[in-house]
Amino acid sequence: MNAVIVAVAVMLILSLLRINVVLSLVLGAFAGGLTSGMGIEATVQSFTEGLGAGATIALSYGLLGGFAIAISKTGIPELMIAGILKILNKNGKSNRQGLVKILIFLLIFMMSIFSQNLIPIHIAFIPLLIPPILKILNMLEVDRRIIATLIAVGLIGTYSFVPAGFGAIFQDIVSTQVSQAGMEASSRDVPVAMAIPALGMLIGLGVAFFVYRKPRQYQNNDVETESLNVNVSKFVIFSTAVALIVSLCAQLYTDSMIVGAFAGIMIMYFTGALKWKEADEILSEGMKMMAFIGFVMIAANGFASVINATGHINSLITDALTVFKGNTSLAVFVMLVIGLIVTMGIGSSFATVPIIATLFVPLAQGLGMSPLAIICLIGTAGALGDAGSPASDSTLGPTAGLNVDGQHNHIWDTCVPTFIFINIPLIIFGWVACVFFL
């Protein structure tokens, strides 16, 4: 039995049974390690060595959570909510619900897109934007599963297709790894190759809107249904804007989310937008909100370390392709499914590309695939699984924002919907694109 399949299957089954994701990752890693014959001691060592790689990410998200809470304490999110409530209550609530829904959906989708390039903060916008909007979503009885899918499409679709910010990083990884594997590739070709798969994600999002169109009721939990009287001084708005700009510049200059979040928090304190005495409470609250993501990321790195140490990824690919030798279309589909399995386990499309490119490129060349088809294969196989994986920040981020009141389950309300409406269209349209470019 292939250790990779065993590890991922154990992790996914336990997660679907509502076992804590961190525990599922640990048990999955041990199942994979023992299946490969590594033994308990070697598995523990490999898992432990991999944990350190997640520490930076965990601290980054903790500080970003603190920064988001700091901004929320200024009252600016409530000011935004008050404006939307005025639209909702103007001339009768029933006449404005459709308009408000469209505004909220557009706001969330545009922020998801901009978080990958224009304001490259990735999922850090979620704990800042989503919790205040939940007050309105509850009033409108919007199914939160569509919000989770909307955010995931905005994140994954953007870095897969748009060559800027995180998209530039992902596409550079794809082109570099393909080149190192023996085929010259340019990052300029990646958007062309990923256009059809990105279209598939948008179509999947449209289907999700149809499926989740019915009203879904949530407990209001002291949600205010009247217009909010929020007074935020112009100085606070200015200070917060400066903090955001400084945070963005610091992150871009140092390539560190930790430095960016720290700089933003410090600006807010130095300008007086927030009181020094509130620092401990704010940072603790923010880190608590993002702690779940941090622990999952740390555990996911340990899981990935064990998966790589088993050496079964190579055998998984070669064994699968030998069965379909000579049938290029079927071989492409198999490679995409393998990419899905690997990414679902690791939880990172960026980390999956180097793993699969080394083996997929020579195999694809042997099948006579064109350079554009190979780039599409690697890019799609890498992106597959980012949505739907319990250990992916593209699913953990939406859950962190949508579950602040305890009414949004990570597996069934985020991972399962995003898997159905993103991964399935992505694998279908990715396969079509690869065959088209053959």
C-alpha positions in Angstrom: 0.0 0.0 0.0 1.3 3.4 -0.9 2.2 5.4 2.2 1.1 8.8 0.6 -2.4 7.5 -0.1 -2.7 6.0 3.4 -1.5 9.2 5.1 -3.8 11.5 3.2 -6.8 9.1 3.5 -6.4 8.8 7.3 -6.1 12.5 7.6 -9.1 13.3 5.5 -11.3 10.5 6.9 -10.6 11.6 10.5 -11.2 15.3 9.6 -14.6 14.4 8.0 -15.4 12.5 11.2 -14.9 15.9 13.0 -11.7 14.9 14.7 -9.5 17.9 15.3 -7.5 18.8 12.2 -4.2 18.9 14.1 -4.8 15.5 15.6 -5.8 14.2 12.1 -2.6 15.5 10.6 -0.5 13.9 13.3 -2.3 10.5 13.1 -2.1 10.7 9.3 1.6 11.3 9.3 2.2 8.4 11.6 0.0 6.1 9.5 2.0 7.1 6.4 5.4 6.7 8.1 4.6 3.3 9.6 3.1 2.1 6.3 6.3 3.0 4.4 8.4 1.0 6.9 10.1 4.0 8.5 9.3 2.9 12.0 8.1 4.9 15.0 11.4 6.5 15.8 12.2 7.6 12.3 8.6 8.9 11.8 8.8 10.9 15.0 12.1 12.4 14.0 11.0 13.3 10.6 7.7 14.8 11.9 9.6 16.8 14.6 12.1 18.1 12.1 9.4 19.4 9.9 7.6 21.3 12.6 10.1 24.2 12.6 9.2 25.2 9.1 5.7 26.2 10.2 6.9 28.4 13.1 7.4 31.5 11.0 4.0 31.1 9.4 2.3 30.6 12.8 4.0 33.7 14.2 3.1 35.7 11.1 -0.5 34.9 11.3 -0.6 35.5 15.0 0.8 39.1 14.6 -1.5 39.7 11.6 -4.4 38.6 13.7 -3.3 41.2 16.4 -3.0 43.9 13.7 -6.5 43.1 12.4 -8.0 43.3 15.9 -6.1 46.6 16.4 -7.7 48.0 13.4 -11.1 46.7 14.4 -10.8 48.5 17.8 -10.6 51.8 16.0 -14.3 51.5 15.0 -13.6 51.8 11.3 -15.2 48.3 10.4 -18.3 49.4 12.4 -18.4 52.6 10.4 -18.4 50.5 7.2 -21.2 48.4 8.6 -23.2 51.4 9.6 -23.0 52.6 6.0 -24.2 49.3 4.6 -27.1 49.2 7.2 -28.2 52.6 6.0 -28.5 51.2 2.5 -30.3 48.2 3.9 -32.9 50.1 5.9 -33.5 52.9 3.4 -37.0 52.8 2.0 -37.7 49.4 3.6 -35.3 46.6 4.2 -37.0 44.2 1.8 -36.3 46.5 -1.2 -32.6 46.7 -0.5 -31.6 43.2 0.4 -30.6 42.2 -3.1 -28.4 45.3 -3.5 -26.7 44.8 -0.1 -26.0 41.2 -0.9 -24.4 42.2 -4.2 -22.3 44.9 -2.5 -21.1 42.5 0.2 -20.2 39.7 -2.3 -18.3 42.2 -4.5 -16.5 43.6 -1.5 -15.4 40.2 -0.3 -14.4 39.0 -3.7 -12.4 42.1 -4.6 -10.6 42.0 -1.3 -9.7 38.4 -1.9 -8.3 39.3 -5.3 -6.4 42.4 -4.1 -5.0 40.5 -1.1 -2.9 38.6 -3.6 -1.4 41.5 -5.5 -2.5 45.1 -5.0 -2.4 44.7 -1.2 -0.4 41.5 -0.8 -1.5 40.5 2.7 -3.0 37.1 1.7 -5.6 36.0 4.3 -4.8 38.7 6.8 -7.8 40.7 5.6 -10.3 38.0 6.6 -10.3 38.5 10.4 -10.5 42.3 9.8 -13.4 42.3 7.3 -15.5 39.2 7.8 -16.5 39.2 11.5 -18.2 42.7 11.3 -20.0 41.7 8.1 -21.4 38.6 9.9 -23.9 40.9 11.5 -25.4 41.8 8.2 -25.0 38.3 6.7 -27.2 37.0 9.5 -29.8 39.6 8.8 -29.9 38.6 5.1 -29.8 34.9 6.0 -26.8 34.4 3.6 -25.4 30.8 3.6 -21.8 31.2 4.9 -20.7 28.3 2.7 -20.9 30.6 -0.4 -18.7 33.2 1.4 -16.1 30.5 2.1 -16.2 29.5 -1.6 -16.1 33.1 -2.8 -13.0 33.8 -0.7 -11.2 30.6 -1.8 -11.8 31.3 -5.5 -10.6 34.9 -5.1 -7.4 33.6 -3.5 -6.6 30.5 -5.6 -7.9 31.8 -8.9 -5.9 35.1 -8.5 -2.5 33.6 -7.7 -3.0 30.9 -10.4 -3.8 33.4 -13.2 -2.7 37.0 -12.3 1.1 37.5 -12.6 1.4 39.9 -9.7 2.1 39.6 -6.0 1.6 36.1 -4.8 0.6 35.2 -8.4 4.1 36.2 -9.6 5.7 34.1 -6.9 3.5 31.0 -7.7 4.0 31.4 -11.5 7.8 31.9 -11.0 7.9 28.7 -8.9 6.1 26.8 -11.7 8.3 28.1 -14.5 11.5 27.6 -12.5 10.7 24.1 -11.4 9.6 23.1 -14.9 12.9 24.5 -16.3 15.0 22.7 -13.6 13.2 19.5 -14.5 14.5 19.6 -18.1 12.1 21.8 -20.1 12.7 25.5 -20.7 9.7 27.6 -19.5 8.9 31.2 -18.9 6.6 32.7 -16.2 4.9 34.7 -19.0 3.4 31.4 -20.3 1.8 30.5 -17.0 -1.2 32.8 -17.2 -1.9 31.6 -20.8 -1.7 28.0 -19.7 -3.9 28.6 -16.5 -6.6 30.7 -18.2 -9.0 27.7 -18.8 -8.5 26.2 -15.3 -9.2 29.7 -13.8 -12.3 29.9 -15.9 -13.4 26.5 -14.4 -13.1 28.0 -10.9 -15.3 30.9 -11.8 -17.9 28.5 -13.3 -17.7 26.4 -10.1 -18.3 29.6 -8.1 -21.4 30.4 -10.2 -22.8 26.9 -9.5 -22.1 27.3 -5.8 -24.2 30.6 -5.8 -27.0 28.6 -7.3 -26.7 25.6 -4.8 -26.4 27.9 -1.7 -29.0 30.4 -2.8 -31.6 29.4 -0.2 -31.7 31.4 3.0 -29.9 29.9 6.0 -30.6 31.0 9.5 -27.9 31.6 12.1 -28.2 32.7 15.7 -27.7 36.5 16.0 -25.7 36.4 19.2 -26.4 40.0 20.1 -26.2 41.1 16.5 -27.6 44.7 16.2 -30.2 45.1 13.5 -30.6 48.8 13.7 -28.2 51.4 12.2 -25.1 51.9 14.2 -24.1 55.3 15.6 -20.4 55.1 15.2 -18.2 58.2 15.5 -14.6 57.7 14.3 -12.4 60.7 14.2 -10.6 61.7 11.0 -7.3 61.4 12.8 -8.0 57.8 13.7 -8.9 57.1 10.1 -5.7 58.8 8.9 -3.5 57.0 11.5 -5.0 53.6 10.5 -4.5 54.4 6.8 -0.8 55.3 7.5 -0.4 52.1 9.5 -1.7 50.0 6.6 0.6 51.7 4.1 3.6 51.3 6.4 2.7 47.7 7.1 2.5 47.0 3.3 5.7 48.8 2.6 7.6 47.0 5.4 6.3 43.6 4.2 7.3 44.3 0.6 10.7 45.6 1.6 11.6 42.8 4.0 9.5 40.1 2.4 8.3 39.3 5.9 4.7 39.3 7.2 6.0 39.4 10.7 7.8 42.7 10.1 4.8 44.1 8.2 2.3 43.3 11.0 4.7 44.6 13.7 5.3 47.8 11.9 1.6 48.4 11.4 0.8 47.8 15.1 3.6 50.1 16.2 2.4 52.9 14.0 -1.1 52.7 15.5 0.4 52.9 19.0 2.8 55.7 18.3 0.1 57.8 16.6 -2.3 57.3 19.5 -4.9 55.6 17.4 -4.7 52.9 20.1 -3.6 53.1 23.7 -0.5 51.4 24.9 -2.4 49.9 27.8 -4.5 48.0 25.3 -1.6 46.3 23.7 -1.6 43.1 25.7 -5.3 42.5 25.4 -5.4 43.3 21.6 -2.4 41.1 20.7 -3.7 38.2 22.9 -7.2 38.4 21.3 -5.7 38.5 17.8 -3.3 35.6 18.4 -6.1 33.6 20.0 -8.2 34.1 16.9 -5.4 33.0 14.5 -3.9 30.3 16.8 -5.9 27.5 15.2 -4.4 28.4 11.8 -0.9 28.5 13.3 -1.1 25.1 14.9 -2.5 23.5 11.8 0.3 25.0 9.7 2.9 23.7 12.1 1.3 20.2 12.1 1.0 20.3 8.3 4.7 21.0 7.9 5.4 17.9 10.1 3.0 15.9 7.9 4.7 17.1 4.7 8.1 16.2 6.1 7.0 12.6 6.8 5.4 12.3 3.4 8.6 13.4 1.7 10.7 11.1 3.8 8.6 8.0 2.9 9.9 8.3 -0.7 6.5 7.0 -1.9 5.5 10.0 -3.9 7.8 8.8 -6.7 6.4 5.3 -6.7 2.9 6.7 -6.6 3.4 8.6 -9.8 5.4 6.0 -11.7 3.1 3.1 -10.7 0.0 5.0 -11.7 1.4 6.0 -15.1 2.7 2.6 -16.1 -0.9 1.3 -16.0 -2.0 3.9 -18.6 1.2 3.9 -20.7 0.5 5.2 -24.2 -2.9 6.8 -23.3 -1.9 10.5 -22.9 -5.3 11.8 -22.0 -5.8 9.3 -19.2 -2.2 9.8 -18.0 -2.8 13.5 -17.7 -6.0 12.9 -15.6 -4.0 10.5 -13.3 -1.3 13.1 -12.8 -3.8 15.8 -11.9 -5.4 13.4 -9.4 -2.0 12.7 -7.9 -1.4 16.5 -7.6 -4.8 16.7 -5.8 -3.8 14.0 -3.3 -0.4 15.5 -2.6 -1.7 19.0 -2.1 -4.7 17.9 0.0 -2.2 16.3 2.4 0.5 19.1 2.4 -2.0 22.0 2.3 0.2 24.2 0.1 0.1 24.5 -3.6 3.4 26.5 -3.5 5.1 23.5 -1.8 3.5 20.9 -4.0 4.9 22.3 -7.3 8.6 21.4 -6.6 7.6 17.9 -5.4 5.6 17.0 -8.5 7.5 18.9 -11.2 10.7 16.8 -10.9 8.7 13.7 -11.9 5.8 15.0 -14.0 7.9 17.0 -16.5 10.0 14.0 -17.7 7.0 11.8 -17.8 5.0 14.5 -19.7 7.8 14.9 -22.2 7.9 11.2 -22.7 4.2 11.3 -23.6 4.9 14.0 -26.2 3.1 16.8 -24.5 3.8 20.4 -25.6 5.5 22.9 -23.3 2.3 24.9 -22.7 0.4 21.6 -21.9 3.2 20.7 -19.4 3.0 24.1 -17.7 -0.8 23.8 -17.5 -0.4 20.3 -16.0 2.1 21.4 -13.3 0.2 24.6 -12.5 -3.2 22.9 -12.2 -1.8 19.9 -10.3 -0.2 22.3 -7.8 -3.3 24.4 -7.4 -5.6 21.4 -7.0 -6.2 20.5 -3.4 -5.5 24.0 -2.0 -9.2 24.4 -1.8 -10.7 21.6 0.3 -7.6 20.7 2.2 -8.1 21.0 6.0 -4.5 22.2 6.3 -4.6 24.9 3.6 -4.6 28.6 4.5 -7.2 29.1 1.7 -9.7 27.1 3.9 -8.3 28.0 7.3 -8.5 31.7 6.6 -12.3 31.7 5.7 -13.1 29.5 8.7 -11.2 31.9 11.1 -13.4 34.7 10.0 -16.7 32.9 9.5 -16.6 30.9 12.8 -16.0 33.7 15.3 -19.4 33.0 16.7 -19.0 29.2 16.6 -21.6 28.6 13.8 -19.3 27.6 10.9 -17.7 24.2 10.8 -14.2 24.1 9.2 -14.7 20.7 7.5 -18.3 20.7 6.4 -18.9 24.4 5.8 -15.5 25.3 4.3 -13.5 22.3 3.1 -16.3 20.2 1.6 -17.9 23.1 -0.3 -14.6 24.4 -1.6 -13.6 20.9 -2.7 -16.8 20.4 -4.6 -17.1 23.8 -6.3 -13.4 24.5 -6.9 -11.4 21.3 -7.0 -13.8 19.4 -9.2 -14.2 22.2 -11.8 -10.4 22.8 -11.7 -9.6 19.1 -12.4 -12.1 19.0 -15.3 -11.1 22.3 -16.9 -7.4 21.6 -16.2 -7.7 18.2 -18.0 -9.5 19.9 -20.9 -6.8 22.6 -21.1 -3.9 20.0 -21.0 -5.5 18.0 -23.8 -6.3 21.2 -25.8 -2.6 22.3 -25.6 -1.3 18.8 -26.5 
